[in-house]
Structure formats: C-alpha cells, structure tokens
Amino acid sequence: MRSLALPLALCLLAAPVAANAADNAAGKPKQLVMVSFDGAGANNLWQRSRDLARRTNAHFTYFLSCTLVIERANAKSYQGPNEKPGKSNIGFAQTAAEARERLGHVWQAHLEGHDISSHTCGHFDGKDWTAADWSAEFNTFHDVLTNAWKTAGAGSEEPAGWKDFVATGINGFRAPYFSTSPGLVEAERRAGIRYDASLVTKGPVMPEEKGGLIRFGLPLIPEGPSNRPIIAMDYNLFIRHSGGIDNPSSSAEFEERAYSAFKAAFDKEYDGDRIPFQIGLHFVEMNGGAYWRAMERLVTEVCGKQDVACVSYSEAIRLIHEREKPRVASGL
C-alpha cells in the first residue's frame, strides 16, 4: 500500500464506524500500542524481546543499525558519509559469531511477524546531510544486509528468502538522534521507505501521510513528581533520572517512575480517543534495566486485552487503513 484513501490523521478522531471488526462493543477502535527498539544489538536482548512478544501476543519494530552485523575485524569495509572508514558511533559486532547470531535473530523476528526497519548504519547525526549523503547510507545499509551472511562467514547458512526480505521487507526508518535534514525525504523515497518514525510530537498523535511517506512520532508524555513532559524513550528517562550515569542502586525507583509514566499515558488514550501509543527503547539496560522492566510490565498488562493490539508500525498502518475503508465507502 503506497497511499491511503484519506489522511491518516482523520482516523480514530471521527465518529465510530459500526460493524467494524476492529471495534469493540462500545464503538471504540482497538487501542494500538507500538513498542520499538533502536540499534537492535545485544543478542540477549533480542532473545528477551522475542520471548516477551510470544508471551504477550505482541509484535515489535526493530530499527537495526547495520554496523552491528559487521565484525570489528572488517570494520573498515564500512564508511559513513563524510566519515573515515571503520568509524561507527554504535560500534560493530565483536566477532563473526556474534554477527551470525544477530542475523539469526533478525531473520527469526521477521518470520515471527515483527518489523525489521532501518536505523542506517553508523548511527551518525544526519542534520547536515544532503539527499546524496542519506542515499549513500541507505544504499550501504541495503548492501551490508544483502551480503551479511556471506560476510560473516556463513554463506551456506543464509536462509532461503533472505535477499528478497532485504530487498522488499525493510520498509521503515528512524533517524539516529531523531536528527533529520531537508534531503532525507527525497532519499527515503528513492530507497523505497514506506514509513518514517523520526518525529517527536507534543503528545500521542495520529500518523500523517505526505507524498507517499507515512510519518510517526514518539510522543512527549508527563513523567515524575512534577509531570514534566519527556520523550517516551528509555534514553531520555536515563538522562533525566541519573544524568546519563548508570545508577543501579536506584533501579527500582526509576522503573516505577517509567512504568507509571507509560501506564498513565496509555490509560489516557485507552479511556479517550484511542490514538496509537508509542514508546521507544534501546538494546541497552540503562539504570540496571529499569526501563526494559517498565516496558515489560506495560506490555504484559495491556497487550492481552481484547480491545488492545500491540503491533509493529507496518501492522498499525494496515489497521488504520482498514478502519478508514467503511468511511470511504459511505462517502464520509
């Protein structure tokens, strides 16, 4: 689906549609929840997140940085725009075996219905990049993923369908640091990107479509004793709670604050207009894993509800589109 019949922002804010299978008895649409992970590195957290998804009937979105499937010995095979060969702000796989294990998680997550999307490669700040710079990084991401099994010394283990998956199955993008430039949208269109999740919004809002690109934003949500707004992402909580310095001795306190903020923001949408709710994490257990535990508590509590769907971004687009169809048919 390259375009939607109505602006996505109209959906869920209009009158309920009768007899819509996605609606509950009260006429409200299902509350959509999208949990995403940036970087998608540590293999133990790949396993942990996939296990959580199976237990809770959830699908996640993994924004993968491609240098994490390149072993450090081959680091200089990668060069980011305007950077020296072998430089990456997010690192590389330490060994070929680590890269192969990560590739296995990527493939299994894909088979399990999760989104695998792009976080480009070296996790650089693209605020000054041209369209050509972004295109070069998107092309590198594609080339690295296409040949990743062979490069990791496991060409014979490459799953059937891997290259097709890389060519057509990676349709989303989030910019590192949420940092974009005027040339990004042009490069995304050239790369066949379907949705971008690089925005930050004042609160939960509906995704918007413009020029064939669907754009999502992580919301600002109230947090802490004074309910100051903060991006619904673990790193931002980490900075606020401990100044970016790991403090595992206060992990339980930080977990409770994060969970309370996530749950209150979810409840506001669930009890209200049911605008999709999004939170983001990294494959790092900051402050003793406080934010992962908070996310796991929320997912475990809400994803089993009959009128909640914990979905990938691609699934959210499809569900929103399906809700619009009756409105289009009735001329609304």
C-alpha positions as CSV (number, residue, x, y, z in Angstrom):
1,M,0.0,0.0,0.0
2,R,1.7,3.2,-1.2
3,S,-1.0,5.6,-0.3
4,L,-4.1,5.8,1.9
5,A,-7.5,6.9,0.7
6,L,-7.9,9.5,3.4
7,P,-5.4,11.4,5.5
8,L,-4.3,9.1,8.4
9,A,-4.8,11.8,10.9
10,L,-8.6,11.7,10.3
11,C,-8.8,8.1,11.5
12,L,-9.9,7.4,15.1
13,L,-10.8,11.0,15.7
14,A,-14.0,10.8,13.7
15,A,-17.3,9.1,14.7
16,P,-17.0,5.3,15.3
17,V,-17.8,3.0,12.4
18,A,-20.5,0.4,13.1
19,A,-19.8,-3.2,12.4
20,N,-16.1,-2.6,12.0
21,A,-14.4,-5.9,13.2
22,A,-11.6,-3.9,14.8
23,D,-14.1,-2.0,17.0
24,N,-15.2,-3.2,20.4
25,A,-18.7,-3.3,21.7
26,A,-18.6,0.3,22.9
27,G,-17.8,1.5,19.4
28,K,-14.2,2.5,20.1
29,P,-11.4,1.1,17.9
30,K,-8.8,-1.0,19.4
31,Q,-6.0,0.8,21.2
32,L,-2.9,0.4,19.2
33,V,0.4,0.2,21.1
34,M,3.8,0.3,19.2
35,V,7.0,-0.7,21.0
36,S,10.2,-0.1,19.1
37,F,13.9,-0.7,19.7
38,D,16.7,1.4,18.3
39,G,20.1,-0.2,17.4
40,A,18.9,-3.8,17.9
41,G,22.3,-5.0,19.0
42,A,22.7,-7.2,22.1
43,N,21.8,-10.7,21.3
44,N,20.5,-11.5,24.8
45,L,18.0,-8.6,24.4
46,W,17.0,-9.9,21.0
47,Q,16.0,-13.1,22.7
48,R,14.4,-11.4,25.7
49,S,12.2,-9.2,23.5
50,R,11.2,-12.1,21.2
51,D,10.3,-14.2,24.2
52,L,8.2,-11.3,25.6
53,A,6.4,-10.9,22.3
54,R,5.5,-14.6,22.2
55,R,4.2,-14.5,25.8
56,T,2.0,-11.4,25.2
57,N,1.0,-11.8,21.6
58,A,2.8,-8.6,20.6
59,H,4.7,-7.6,17.6
60,F,7.6,-5.1,17.8
61,T,9.6,-2.9,15.5
62,Y,13.4,-3.2,15.4
63,F,15.3,-0.3,13.9
64,L,18.6,-2.0,13.0
65,S,22.0,-0.4,12.7
66,C,23.9,-2.3,10.0
67,T,27.4,-2.0,11.5
68,L,26.1,-4.4,14.2
69,V,26.2,-7.2,11.7
70,I,29.8,-6.4,10.6
71,E,32.5,-7.9,12.7
72,R,35.1,-5.5,14.1
73,A,37.9,-7.1,12.0
74,N,36.1,-5.9,8.9
75,A,35.1,-2.5,10.3
76,K,37.0,-0.6,7.5
77,S,34.7,-2.1,4.9
78,Y,32.1,0.4,6.1
79,Q,32.4,4.2,5.6
80,G,29.7,6.6,6.5
81,P,29.1,9.9,4.7
82,N,31.9,12.3,5.4
83,E,33.5,9.9,7.8
84,K,36.7,7.8,7.9
85,P,36.5,4.1,7.1
86,G,35.8,1.9,10.1
87,K,34.1,4.6,12.2
88,S,30.7,3.9,13.8
89,N,29.1,5.7,16.7
90,I,27.3,2.5,17.7
91,G,30.2,0.0,17.2
92,F,30.5,-3.3,15.4
93,A,30.0,-7.0,16.2
94,Q,32.9,-8.1,18.2
95,T,33.2,-11.4,16.3
96,A,31.8,-13.1,13.3
97,A,30.0,-15.5,15.6
98,E,28.3,-12.6,17.3
99,A,27.2,-11.2,13.9
100,R,25.9,-14.6,12.8
101,E,23.8,-14.9,16.0
102,R,22.4,-11.4,15.5
103,L,21.5,-12.2,11.9
104,G,19.7,-15.3,13.1
105,H,17.6,-13.1,15.5
106,V,16.8,-10.7,12.7
107,W,15.6,-13.5,10.5
108,Q,13.6,-15.2,13.2
109,A,12.0,-11.9,14.3
110,H,11.0,-11.3,10.7
111,L,9.4,-14.8,10.5
112,E,7.6,-14.1,13.8
113,G,5.8,-11.1,12.3
114,H,8.0,-8.2,13.7
115,D,9.1,-5.3,11.6
116,I,12.8,-5.1,10.8
117,S,13.5,-1.5,9.8
118,S,16.5,0.7,9.2
119,H,18.4,2.9,11.6
120,T,21.0,3.3,8.9
121,C,24.5,2.0,9.7
122,G,27.0,4.0,11.8
123,H,24.5,6.0,13.9
124,F,25.7,9.4,12.8
125,D,23.9,12.7,13.2
126,G,22.5,13.5,9.8
127,K,21.3,17.1,10.4
128,D,23.7,18.4,7.8
129,W,23.5,15.6,5.3
130,T,22.4,16.1,1.8
131,A,20.0,13.8,0.0
132,A,23.0,12.2,-1.6
133,D,24.5,11.5,1.8
134,W,21.3,9.9,3.0
135,S,21.0,7.9,-0.2
136,A,24.6,6.6,0.2
137,E,23.9,5.5,3.8
138,F,20.6,3.8,2.7
139,N,22.4,2.0,-0.1
140,T,25.2,0.9,2.3
141,F,22.5,-0.5,4.7
142,H,21.0,-2.5,1.8
143,D,24.3,-3.8,0.6
144,V,25.5,-4.8,4.0
145,L,22.3,-6.6,4.9
146,T,22.2,-8.3,1.4
147,N,25.6,-9.8,1.9
148,A,25.7,-10.1,5.7
149,W,25.6,-13.9,5.9
150,K,28.5,-14.3,3.5
151,T,30.5,-11.5,5.1
152,A,30.1,-13.2,8.5
153,G,31.5,-16.5,7.0
154,A,28.1,-18.2,7.0
155,G,27.0,-18.0,3.4
156,S,25.8,-21.6,3.4
157,E,23.6,-20.8,6.4
158,E,21.8,-17.9,4.7
159,P,18.1,-18.5,4.9
160,A,16.2,-19.0,1.7
161,G,14.4,-15.8,1.0
162,W,16.9,-13.6,2.9
163,K,17.8,-11.4,-0.1
164,D,14.1,-11.0,-1.0
165,F,13.4,-9.9,2.6
166,V,16.2,-7.3,2.4
167,A,15.0,-6.1,-1.0
168,T,11.4,-5.7,-0.2
169,G,10.7,-6.4,3.5
170,I,12.5,-3.5,5.2
171,N,10.2,-0.5,4.7
172,G,10.6,1.7,7.8
173,F,13.2,4.1,9.1
174,R,14.1,6.1,12.2
175,A,16.9,8.6,12.1
176,P,19.6,8.3,14.8
177,Y,19.1,11.0,17.4
178,F,15.8,11.9,15.6
179,S,18.1,14.1,13.6
180,T,17.0,14.9,10.1
181,S,17.7,17.3,7.2
182,P,15.8,18.6,4.2
183,G,17.3,16.0,2.0
184,L,16.0,13.0,4.0
185,V,12.5,12.7,2.5
186,E,13.9,12.6,-1.1
187,A,16.4,9.9,-0.1
188,E,13.7,7.9,1.7
189,R,11.5,7.9,-1.4
190,R,14.4,6.8,-3.6
191,A,15.1,4.0,-1.1
192,G,11.5,2.7,-1.1
193,I,10.9,3.7,2.5
194,R,7.2,3.5,3.4
195,Y,7.2,5.0,6.9
196,D,9.4,7.2,8.9
197,A,9.3,7.2,12.8
198,S,11.8,10.1,13.3
199,L,9.4,12.7,14.6
200,V,8.8,13.8,18.2
201,T,5.3,15.1,19.0
202,K,3.8,17.1,21.9
203,G,1.7,14.1,22.8
204,P,0.3,11.0,21.0
205,V,-0.9,12.0,17.6
206,M,-2.1,10.1,14.5
207,P,0.5,9.4,11.8
208,E,0.4,11.7,8.8
209,E,0.9,10.9,5.2
210,K,2.6,13.3,2.8
211,G,3.8,12.5,-0.7
212,G,3.5,8.7,-0.1
213,L,5.6,8.7,3.1
214,I,3.8,7.9,6.4
215,R,5.3,9.7,9.4
216,F,5.1,8.6,13.1
217,G,6.3,10.5,16.1
218,L,7.3,9.4,19.6
219,P,5.2,11.4,22.0
220,L,6.1,13.6,24.9
221,I,4.4,12.2,28.0
222,P,4.1,13.5,31.6
223,E,6.7,12.0,33.9
224,G,7.9,12.3,37.5
225,P,6.6,14.1,40.6
226,S,6.0,17.3,38.6
227,N,4.7,15.6,35.4
228,R,7.2,17.4,33.2
229,P,6.9,16.2,29.6
230,I,9.6,13.8,28.3
231,I,10.0,11.8,25.1
232,A,8.6,8.3,25.7
233,M,12.0,6.7,25.3
234,D,14.4,5.0,27.7
235,Y,17.5,7.2,26.9
236,N,15.6,10.4,27.7
237,L,14.4,8.9,31.0
238,F,18.0,7.8,31.7
239,I,19.3,11.4,31.3
240,R,16.5,12.8,33.5
241,H,16.8,10.2,36.2
242,S,20.5,9.9,36.6
243,G,22.2,12.4,34.3
244,G,23.2,9.6,31.9
245,I,25.3,7.9,34.6
246,D,24.3,4.4,35.4
247,N,22.8,4.2,38.9
248,P,21.6,0.6,39.5
249,S,21.1,1.2,43.2
250,S,18.0,3.3,42.3
251,S,16.8,1.0,39.6
252,A,13.6,0.0,41.3
253,E,12.6,3.7,41.8
254,F,13.4,4.5,38.2
255,E,11.5,1.5,37.0
256,E,8.4,2.6,38.9
257,R,8.6,6.2,37.6
258,A,8.9,4.9,34.0
259,Y,6.1,2.4,34.3
260,S,3.8,5.0,35.9
261,A,4.5,7.4,33.1
262,F,4.0,4.8,30.4
263,K,0.8,3.5,32.0
264,A,-0.7,6.9,32.6
265,A,-0.1,7.9,29.0
266,F,-1.6,4.6,27.8
267,D,-4.6,5.0,30.1
268,K,-5.3,8.5,28.8
269,E,-5.6,7.2,25.2
270,Y,-7.3,4.0,26.1
271,D,-10.0,5.9,28.0
272,G,-10.1,8.7,25.5
273,D,-9.7,8.9,21.7
274,R,-7.5,5.8,21.4
275,I,-4.8,7.5,19.4
276,P,-2.0,4.9,18.9
277,F,0.5,5.0,21.8
278,Q,4.2,4.6,21.1
279,I,7.3,4.0,23.3
280,G,10.9,3.5,22.3
281,L,13.8,1.7,23.8
282,H,17.4,0.7,23.0
283,F,19.2,-2.6,23.3
284,V,20.9,-1.3,26.5
285,E,19.8,-2.0,30.0
286,M,20.2,1.6,31.4
287,N,20.0,2.1,35.2
288,G,20.1,-1.6,35.9
289,G,17.4,-2.5,33.3
290,A,14.8,-0.2,34.8
291,Y,13.2,0.9,31.5
292,W,13.1,-2.6,30.0
293,R,11.3,-3.8,33.1
294,A,8.9,-0.9,32.9
295,M,8.2,-1.7,29.3
296,E,7.8,-5.4,30.0
297,R,5.3,-4.6,32.8
298,L,3.2,-2.4,30.5
299,V,3.3,-4.9,27.6
300,T,2.4,-7.8,29.9
301,E,-0.5,-5.9,31.4
302,V,-2.1,-4.4,28.4
303,C,-1.4,-6.5,25.3
304,G,-3.7,-9.3,26.3
305,K,-6.7,-7.0,26.5
306,Q,-9.4,-7.8,23.9
307,D,-9.5,-4.2,22.8
308,V,-5.8,-3.6,22.6
309,A,-3.4,-4.6,19.8
310,C,0.4,-4.4,20.4
311,V,1.6,-4.1,16.8
312,S,4.5,-3.2,14.6
313,Y,4.4,0.1,12.6
314,S,3.5,-1.8,9.4
315,E,0.6,-3.5,11.2
316,A,-0.6,-0.2,12.6
317,I,-0.7,1.3,9.1
318,R,-2.8,-1.7,7.9
319,L,-5.2,-1.5,10.8
320,I,-5.7,2.2,10.4
321,H,-6.3,1.8,6.7
322,E,-8.9,-0.9,7.4
323,R,-10.7,1.4,9.7
324,E,-10.9,4.0,7.0
325,K,-12.5,1.8,4.4
326,P,-16.1,1.9,5.7
327,R,-15.8,5.7,5.9
328,V,-14.6,5.9,2.3
329,A,-17.4,3.6,1.1
330,S,-20.0,5.8,2.9
331,G,-18.6,9.0,1.5
332,L,-17.5,10.4,4.9
